[in-house]
């Protein structure tokens, strides 16, 4: 499905990605974790083509495949309604579908993210969780085979985070979407992924599973247990 081979990326004098390699099979759900600023989001931007690596090769099994991207802050168009945001990809395509098909698709995607009846609302009228669900519906209108999630639960309370995590799992399973989630949230990586990689020093660790994480050694184990410690201190 997707292969990154010896990728390097610099920004100015800073080397962010340093010989990174990753192989993702069709249908897999992968999480990439790590501290803020370590380059996790840069990986997603290179996969999606928003930026190019300085060295190395990114190979997609089907170069024409649709890739969906849920940005960290949703990135909705503030001047457009929910309907117009979700329909945007279809309306801006080289040959837009008929309006009745666009309407049907928008309604279908909003139903999947449990926002039926929100078509006429503006982004400023939505909560943070609702904005992310609208952005997810927009990404789904293009029928992506690969979905990239950049910190999908950051800034959300535990209940909203769980709702978004449930959606990621449900959509991946129902539509057979290969999924890569960038996150530093313990619950998100444990619930949405089957393979978990730690980003450190510009590279990825060997993968762990949710089952093996609790006994993982080295940096990835320290990251996981440190996150649990931080979470537990919040409630003390």
N, C-alpha and C positions, 0 to 999 in steps of 0.2 A: 504493500500500500504506500508506504512512505519510508525513505531512507535519507538520513543525513550522514555524510561521510567526511570526517576531518574538517569540520567547519571552523573558520576563524573570522572574528569581527572586531574591529577597533573603532572607537569613537575618539577622535583626536589622538592623544598619547595613551589612552587607556585601552587595554586589551580586555574586552568583555567576554568573548567566546574564544577558547583556545584549544583547537583540535577536537571539538565535540563531535561525537557520533551517536546516532540513535536509529533504531529500526522499529517501526510500528506496523503490525499486521492489520489487515482488514478486520474491522469489528472490535478491535481492542479498545479498552478504556485505560488511558495512561494519565498519571499525575506527575507533574514536575514541581518539586518543592525547593525551598531555599530562602535565604534571607533577602530582604528588600535590596534591590539594586544589583543583584548578582547576575542578571542577564536572562532571567526566565521569560520575560515578555519579549525580549529580543528574539528568542527562538521562534515564538509564534509569528512575529512579524516577518521573519525570514521565510518560514514555511508558507505563509500567505502571499509572499511576494511584495509586501509593503517596503521591505528593504532587502538589499542583496548582501550575501556574505562576501568578505574580502578574498577568502580562499575556501576551497572545498566544494562539495557538490550536494545539491538537494534533488532527490529523484522521487517523483510521484509515479505510481504504477500507471495511472492515466493522467497525462498532462492536462487534459481538458476537464478534469473533475471539478465539481463545484466545492468550494471551501467556504464554510460559514465561520464568522468571527464574532464572538461576544466580547466587546471591549469592557475594560474594568469599570468605566463610568457610563456604560450603556451607549453613549455617543448618539443619542437621538437628535433629530433635527427639531430645534425648539419652535420653529415657525410652522411646523407641519402637525396635523392631527395624528392621532394614533393610527387611523386608517391609512393616511398618506405615508407615514413612516414605514408601516409594514408592507405597503404596496410598492415602496420606492424601487426596489430591485426589479420588479416586474414592469413598472411604468418606464424605467430608464433603459430597459433592454433594447437591443437593436430592432426587434420585432415584438412590440408589446402584445400580450394576449388581449382578446376582447374584454371589455369592461366587466361583463357578467362573470367571466372566468376569474378575473382579478378579484372581484368582490367575493366570490366563493372561496378562493384561496386564502384571502385575508381572514374571513370568518372562520375557516377551518383552523388556521394557525393560532388565532386568538383563542379559539376553544381549547386547543392543546395546552396553552399556557394559562388557561382558566381566567381569561379576561373578556369573555363575551359581553357585548354591550358597551365596550370602552372606545368604540371606533371614533366618536366625535370629540373625545377628550384631548386636551393639549398636554404636552409633557410636563409642564409646571403644575398640573393638577394631579400628578401621579406621585405615589410614594417611591422610595428608592427601589424596593422590591418589584413594584409594578413596572417601573422604567426598565429594569433588567429583563423582565418577562416580555415586554414589548420588543426590546432589542433582540431577544431570542426568537420571537415570532418572525421578526423581519429577516433574520438570518435563515430561518427555516423555509421561507418562501422560495428560495433558490434550489430547494431539494439537495442540500449538501451531502456529499459522501463522507466528508471530514469536517468535524466541528472543533474549533479552537476556542477555549474559554480562558480569558485573562482575569484572574481573581474574581470569579463570579459571585462569591458570597461576602467579599470585603465590605464592611460598613453596614451589614444587615444583622438584625437581632437573631438569636438562635432559631426561633420559629421560622422566620423568613429564609434563613440560611438552609434549613431542612427542606423547605418547599422548593428552593432552587435546586438543591442536590437531588431531590426526588425527580424533578423535571429532567435533569441531565441524564439520569439513569433510564427513565421511562422513554425519552426520545431516542437515546442510543439503542435501546433494545427494540423498540417498535419499528424504527426506520433503518435499523442496521447501520448506524452512523459510527464511524471510527471517531474516537473522542480523545482530545488532549486537553487536560485541565492544568493551568498554572495556578498555584495556590500556596499560601502559608497557613491555611486553616486546617487544623488536625482533622476535624470532623469531615471536611470536604474531601480531603485526600483519602481518608479511610472508607468513605461511603461511595464515592464516585469511580474509584480506580481499581483496576485489577493488578496493575504494575505501578510502582512508585519509584521515581528517580530523584536523587538529591543533586541540585546544581551547586557546584562549588569550584572555585578557581577556574572557571570557564569551561568546565566539563561536567558530565553526568556520571554519577555513581553506578555501580551495578544495581539492577532493580530489586526491590523488595515487594512483597505482597502485603495486603492488609493483615494477613494472618502472621506473617513473619516479622512485621515491623516492631512488635513489642519486645522481641528478643534480638533485634538488629544491633550489630556492633558498629563501631567507628562513627564517622560524622553523621550519617543518616540516623543512626540510633540515638545519638546525642540530640539531634534536632528534634526528633519525635518526642523523646522524653522531656526535653526542655519545653516544648510546646504544651505538653500535658501539665507540667509544673506551673506554667504561666496561667493555663486555664483554671487549674484548681485554686491558685491564689486569688483569682478574681472573686471567688465565692467565700473567701475566708473573712 
